[in-house]
Amino acid sequence: MSNLRTVAVIGGGISGLSTAYALHEWAAAAGISIRCTVVDASPVWGGKIVTHQVGDLVTEAGPDSFLSQKPAGLELCDKLGLSNQLINTNETSKRACVYSRGRLHELPEGLVVIVPGQLGPFLRSGLLSWAGIARMGLDLAVPAKRSPEDESLAAFFRRRVGRQAFERMLEPLMAGIYAGDAEQMSVQATFPRFVELEQQYGSVIRGMMTARKASSSAKHSGPKRTMFVSLKNGLSDLVAALVHRLTDQGITFRGGCAVDALRVRSHQLGRWTYDVILNDGSALSVDSLVLATPAYVSAELVRPLTPIAGGLLEMIPYASTATIAMAYPRAAVSGAAEGFGFVVPRAEGRDLIAATWTSLKWPHRAPPDQLLIRCYVGGVGREAILQLDDQALVARVRAELASMCGVTAEPGYVEVNRWMKAMPQYTLGHLERLNQIEAALSRYGGLVLTGAGYRGVGIPDCIRDGAIAAERVVRYLSGERS
Ligand SMILES: Cc1cc2nc3c(=O)[nH]c(=O)nc-3n(C[C@H](O)[C@H](O)[C@H](O)COP(=O)(O)OP(=O)(O)OC[C@H]3O[C@@H](n4cnc5c(N)ncnc54)[C@H](O)[C@@H]3O)c2cc1C
């Protein structure tokens, strides 16, 4: 029998590409030979990662950065020789705001992690009333929850820091990342760190303060990174570098080929051959298969193998959103835009989820005489706006900017990017559902799911999960049940 094992990775977004990259590493470590094919319905690799270069403007249709605190993103950039392309956010104007009750309020640095870096500006910002601040401080005294049951993001933070701090400050920062509804989101699946802090320190604030002290006294090697980082010419460079490296490693790419169906055959107890049926009428037969497609696509593919897994996967909802990039002559908007931009609490009932002053936040995104803005709309319960055509959508977004921060000028460049069913929602019970999906798929050794739909939507989460998927495949192919 040949020692060559065959693997197909379906989905060439960051999850699938990272899986293919890690497969090569794990296979080399295990001393097995793998022939890997990556298949994607789109002829363009990278999935949600889409950078546009328009004249001197660099716009990101999807993600525009990733968290540096989760190491998988930086590590992958390092392995691909991209470290010298990494850029920090602009240190000179790192103010972020929240829109609340008719005006923008400054969020002090560090607020993203609940404990403000500087207490003075936070107290003076007027974002919270004195009663709201006092209630937030009660987090130090409110006893930790005993039951291990999942809780919504909203219920968790209302219980810990009170309604006002949650609605005006944390909801837009946290639920906004998922374009989700905090009343439905699982805190355990989206922000497990806060649950751990509550359990360990009896208080989220105390836990955050302890963690901050520990991290500021820890020695950091390497260049200083801001909380979010990006690549100088856009995140598509990460995709291009991955595709280049994988091609060099002999991995086959089949773009513009949707997988229509899966079949499975067994010729030995516990061992399977997966037949991947492509929409061009061809088929691939492989020993192991990674589905790095959105959960609702994977649901249809696995349904004939296990209707239970198919049904559970289908229960992971996805929200639709749009990003609207607009470039203005800098002089026409002077004074209106400062810092990095602002987020908008759901309770405000506005169309905008957030707006980023892209060219103030990042260097190299627009020439100095222009201001590049990116607005974010849609999300759970707010998707009706996506029914508008581009012209009407842009008019609505411009009206929001005019009333919220006085940007009334005519943009010189406008770009609308729609993301239908793009953002997975980790609703209450998500982690339990994942366990059930694993159990339902357990008889199909070598069939592994990865992607944003399961254990983290951020780019570093997807890279890390792809590496775990690759490890599972290699263990299976080398004969060890994972
Ligand atoms: C607007 C927006 C902004 C975001 N901002 C950030 C950010 O700033 N930072 C951050 O870290 N994250 C951000 N995210 C989240 C992050 O970009 C995504 O979670 C991540 O890129 C998803 O990667 P993925 O590979 O799991 O899925 P995808 O990128 O969706 O890739 C799945 C792939 O599967 C393919 N496919 C689907 N069906 C089939 C089929 N039948 N056959 C073959 N192929 C198929 C698709 O074509 C696609 O290429 C953002 C997401 C969006 C939408």
PDBQT file of the ligand as one rigid body, heavy atoms in Angstrom, charges set to zero:
ROOT
HETATM    1  C1  LIG A 501     -17.431  42.764   7.221  1.00  0.00    +0.000 C 
HETATM    2  C2  LIG A 501     -16.557  41.912   8.082  1.00  0.00    +0.000 A 
HETATM    3  C3  LIG A 501     -15.582  42.491   8.867  1.00  0.00    +0.000 A 
HETATM    4  C4  LIG A 501     -14.743  41.703   9.656  1.00  0.00    +0.000 A 
HETATM    5  N1  LIG A 501     -13.751  42.298  10.384  1.00  0.00    +0.000 NA
HETATM    6  C5  LIG A 501     -12.844  41.538  11.025  1.00  0.00    +0.000 A 
HETATM    7  C6  LIG A 501     -11.673  42.122  11.587  1.00  0.00    +0.000 A 
HETATM    8  O1  LIG A 501     -11.440  43.328  11.471  1.00  0.00    +0.000 OA
HETATM    9  N2  LIG A 501     -10.789  41.305  12.227  1.00  0.00    +0.000 N 
HETATM   10  C7  LIG A 501     -10.983  39.953  12.314  1.00  0.00    +0.000 A 
HETATM   11  O2  LIG A 501     -10.133  39.267  12.916  1.00  0.00    +0.000 OA
HETATM   12  N3  LIG A 501     -12.076  39.366  11.774  1.00  0.00    +0.000 NA
HETATM   13  C8  LIG A 501     -12.989  40.116  11.125  1.00  0.00    +0.000 A 
HETATM   14  N4  LIG A 501     -14.069  39.529  10.512  1.00  0.00    +0.000 N 
HETATM   15  C9  LIG A 501     -14.257  38.083  10.660  1.00  0.00    +0.000 C 
HETATM   16  C10 LIG A 501     -13.315  37.281   9.746  1.00  0.00    +0.000 C 
HETATM   17  O3  LIG A 501     -13.018  38.030   8.594  1.00  0.00    +0.000 OA
HETATM   18  C11 LIG A 501     -13.978  35.987   9.306  1.00  0.00    +0.000 C 
HETATM   19  O4  LIG A 501     -14.542  35.322  10.417  1.00  0.00    +0.000 OA
HETATM   20  C12 LIG A 501     -12.971  35.046   8.645  1.00  0.00    +0.000 C 
HETATM   21  O5  LIG A 501     -12.290  35.703   7.600  1.00  0.00    +0.000 OA
HETATM   22  C13 LIG A 501     -13.721  33.827   8.130  1.00  0.00    +0.000 C 
HETATM   23  O6  LIG A 501     -12.815  32.949   7.530  1.00  0.00    +0.000 OA
HETATM   24  P1  LIG A 501     -13.267  31.480   7.099  1.00  0.00    +0.000 P 
HETATM   25  O7  LIG A 501     -12.164  30.927   6.277  1.00  0.00    +0.000 OA
HETATM   26  O8  LIG A 501     -13.705  30.710   8.274  1.00  0.00    +0.000 OA
HETATM   27  O9  LIG A 501     -14.567  31.698   6.208  1.00  0.00    +0.000 OA
HETATM   28  P2  LIG A 501     -14.701  32.391   4.791  1.00  0.00    +0.000 P 
HETATM   29  O10 LIG A 501     -13.738  33.481   4.630  1.00  0.00    +0.000 OA
HETATM   30  O11 LIG A 501     -16.150  32.669   4.640  1.00  0.00    +0.000 OA
HETATM   31  O12 LIG A 501     -14.286  31.237   3.777  1.00  0.00    +0.000 OA
HETATM   32  C14 LIG A 501     -15.150  30.175   3.434  1.00  0.00    +0.000 C 
HETATM   33  C15 LIG A 501     -14.869  29.810   1.994  1.00  0.00    +0.000 C 
HETATM   34  O13 LIG A 501     -15.722  28.714   1.637  1.00  0.00    +0.000 OA
HETATM   35  C16 LIG A 501     -16.056  28.860   0.273  1.00  0.00    +0.000 C 
HETATM   36  N5  LIG A 501     -17.243  28.046  -0.027  1.00  0.00    +0.000 N 
HETATM   37  C17 LIG A 501     -18.505  28.229   0.403  1.00  0.00    +0.000 A 
HETATM   38  N6  LIG A 501     -19.307  27.258  -0.088  1.00  0.00    +0.000 NA
HETATM   39  C18 LIG A 501     -18.518  26.432  -0.810  1.00  0.00    +0.000 A 
HETATM   40  C19 LIG A 501     -18.750  25.225  -1.555  1.00  0.00    +0.000 A 
HETATM   41  N7  LIG A 501     -19.972  24.644  -1.633  1.00  0.00    +0.000 N 
HETATM   42  N8  LIG A 501     -17.701  24.657  -2.195  1.00  0.00    +0.000 NA
HETATM   43  C20 LIG A 501     -16.454  25.193  -2.137  1.00  0.00    +0.000 A 
HETATM   44  N9  LIG A 501     -16.195  26.326  -1.444  1.00  0.00    +0.000 NA
HETATM   45  C21 LIG A 501     -17.196  26.928  -0.780  1.00  0.00    +0.000 A 
HETATM   46  C22 LIG A 501     -16.292  30.354   0.127  1.00  0.00    +0.000 C 
HETATM   47  O14 LIG A 501     -16.183  30.753  -1.233  1.00  0.00    +0.000 OA
HETATM   48  C23 LIG A 501     -15.193  30.933   1.008  1.00  0.00    +0.000 C 
HETATM   49  O15 LIG A 501     -14.033  31.269   0.282  1.00  0.00    +0.000 OA
HETATM   50  C24 LIG A 501     -14.915  40.290   9.698  1.00  0.00    +0.000 A 
HETATM   51  C25 LIG A 501     -15.898  39.691   8.913  1.00  0.00    +0.000 A 
HETATM   52  C26 LIG A 501     -16.715  40.480   8.098  1.00  0.00    +0.000 A 
HETATM   53  C27 LIG A 501     -17.747  39.818   7.228  1.00  0.00    +0.000 C 
ENDROOT
TORSDOF 0
